[in-house]
Amino acid sequence: MTGRLQGKSALVTAAGQGMGRAAVLAFAREGARVIATDLKPELLAGLPAGVSTRQLDVLDDAAVQAFVEGMAAVDILFNCAGYVHQGTILDCSVADWDFSFDLNVRSMFVLTKAMLPKMIGAGGGVILNMASVLGAHKAAPNRLAYAASKAAVAGFTRALAVDHVKQGIRVNCVCPGTVDTPSLGDRIQAFADPVQARKDFVARQPMGRLATAEEIAETFVYLVSDESSFMTGQAIFVDGGMSL
């Protein structure tokens, strides 16, 4: 059976672990030619044959520009890089706030601005952005900078979709609930009581469990495939009921 992304090319950021890596594996399984990037190239080891890997710091504007200039247009751009700051406004320094917005929002702007003209010139494509259940529609304790930045991602997604819908560009974002990734594991280990912290993360999910990166990646595939060809500007919640 022909894969849903057969003949498509895809660029994925933060592809070394978690949902980024799951996206690469799912896209490749569906026949896409995938370019997987990460700040830490060692995390890209072990990806399937045929997946191209490149080191890329999405916070380095010059590196991003040079990277895009050296490649052809892609059919799919998945802006997956992100960071979760923990704390209230009283725990959030200006540096914490700036870093949250730089990685969660500004990096999307810079990479998309560089790649978009090539995609338009090639006849169109799909942009997928990583948002969160926390943001424009829901908050949670101790997630001020994160929720604010992810709300900005949703707004960026809608505005980008409106501006370029007549140029063959579709733009959507995914809003996951709590996903069992290495990033979450690191944050859990930072608590004084990691066992209780994990229980607390599970407790806030109405389904009583965390999501896996692999099940979230199935939504990624749908949104970048032709199956969602009439969808643009949407924030898709895959959150196990957390937003209800």
N, C-alpha and C positions, 0 to 999 in steps of 0.2 A: 504494500500500500504506500502511495506517495505521501511523504510528510506534509504537514500543513504549511511548513515554511520552506519547502523545496525551492531552490533557486534564489532565495532571499539572502541578503547579507545583514549581519547584526553586529552592533558595537555595544558592549556592556561594560560599565564602570563598576568598581568595587566587586570584581568578579572572583576574588580569591576564596571567599567563604560565604556562608549564610545564603541569603536570598539571591545575591549576585551569582554565586557559583551554581545554585539550583537553576537559575535562569539560563546560564550558559549550557548546562547539561540538557535542559528541556528544549532549548532552541536547536541545539545540535541534533538531538534525537529526531526532531521534526524536519531535519534536512537543511537548516540554515548554515551558511558559512559564518562562523562566529569569530569576532575579534574580542578577546577577553583582556581587560586591563585591570591593573591594581597598583596601588602605591607600593606594595610589597610583592615583588615578582616571585618570591619563593612560594607564595600562597597559590600561585597559578600552576604549580606542578601537578601532574597527574590528570590533567584534563584530556579528553579524548583526542585521538589523532585527527587532524583536520581543523582543530581549533587553534587559531593564531593567538599568541600571548604577547602582551607588551606591558612594560612598566609605564605607569602614567600617574602623575600627581595632579589631580583635578584642581588643586588650589594654586597651581603654577600656571598663570595665564599664558606665558610665553611657551611653555612646554605643550600646553593644550593646542595653541595655535599652530605650532610647528607639527604636532602630531596630525592634526586634521589636514593641514596643507600637504602632507606627504601621503595622503591616501585618497581613494576615490569615494564618491558618495556611498552611503549605506542605505539600505531599505528600512532598517530598524535602528533606532537609537534608544537605548535604555539607560537613563540617568539613575543609577542605583546607589551611589555613594551617599553616606549619611552618618550622623552622629547623634547620640542621645545624651543630653545633659540632664542630670538629676538635681532637683532642688527648686525651691521657691524663688521669688525675685530677690529675697534677702540672701540667698545662697549663690546667686548668679552674678558674677563679676561682669564688667563691660567686656573683658576679654572672652569670657565664656559665651556671652550673648553674640559677640562678633563671630567667634568660631562656629557657633551653631548655624548662623545665617550664611556664613561663607561656605561651609561644606554642604549644608542642606538645601540652599537656594542659589547662592551666587555661582557655585560650580556648575549647576544646571544651565544657568543663564549663559555663562562663558562658553561651555562646550556646545550648547544648542546654537548659539549665535554663530559660532565658527562652522558648524556642520550644516545648518539649515540651507544656506544658499546652494550648496552642492546637492542637497536632496531635492530642492525645488528645480534646479537645473536638470536633474536626472528624471524628472517627471513626478516626484512626490515620494512619500514614505510615511512611516509611523514613528512617533516619539512617545515613549512611555516614561513617566516620572514616578519616583518612589515618594509617596506621601505617607499618611498614617491615619488610623482611626482617631488619633488625638490630633486636633487641629481646628478646622473651621466649625465643626459640628459637636465636638466632644472634648472635654478636658479631663485630666486625672491629676491627683495630688503630685506635687514635686516634679512637674514636667513643663514649667513655664516656657523656657527658651525653645524646647523641642516642639511643643504644641504650637507656639507662635510661628516657628519656622515652617512647620508642615502645613499650617493654614496658608502661608505664603506660597507653598508649592501648589496647592489647589488653585489659588488665584492665578498664578503663573500659567498653569496648565490651561485653564479656561480662556485666558486672554490670548495665549499663543494659538489655541485652536481657532478662536474667532478670527484672528488676523490672517490665518493662512489656510482656511478651509477651502478656498477657491483655487489654491495652488497645489492641490493634491496631497496636503499634509493633514494627517490625523494626529491628535494629541490627547492622551488620557493619563490619569494617574491611578495608582493602586493604593488603597488605604488598609493595610493589614492590621489585625489585632496583635496580640503578643505571640511572637514566633520563637521557637526554640532554636536559636542560632548561637554561634560562638560569641557574638557580641553580647547577647543576653546573658550567656554563661559568665562572661567576664564581669558584667555588672552585678550579677547575683553574688559572685565570690567577693565582691567589694563590701558587701553587707557584713555586719558583725555576726549575724546568724544566717549563713547562706541557705541552710535547710528551710528555715522559716520564710526567708525571702522568696524562695522558689514556690513554696506553698501559697504565699500571698499573690504572686504573679498568676498562678493557676486559678486562685479563687476569684479573681476579677474577670475571668472568662466564663460566661454563662454555660458553655458546653463542658466546663469542668476539666479542660485540658488546654495545653498550648498547641498552636499550629506547628506543622512542620514546614520547612522551607520548600520542600518538594510540592506540597499541596497548594501553596501560594503561587508557585511557578506555573501551575496549570492555568491560572488566571492570566499570568503574563503572556503565555502562549496564545490564549484566546484574543487578548487585546492587540497583539501585534500581527495576528493572522487576518486573512480575508474574511474569516467568520464574523469579525466585528466591523466589517467595512462601512457600516452606516452609523458608527459610534465615534463621536469626537467631543472633547471638552468635558468628559465625565470623570468623576471621582468614584471608583468602584471599591466598595467596602467588602473585605474578605476577613471578617473579624470574629467569627464564632458567636455573633450576637452581642458583642461588647458595646456597639453603638445603639442598641435598642433601648 
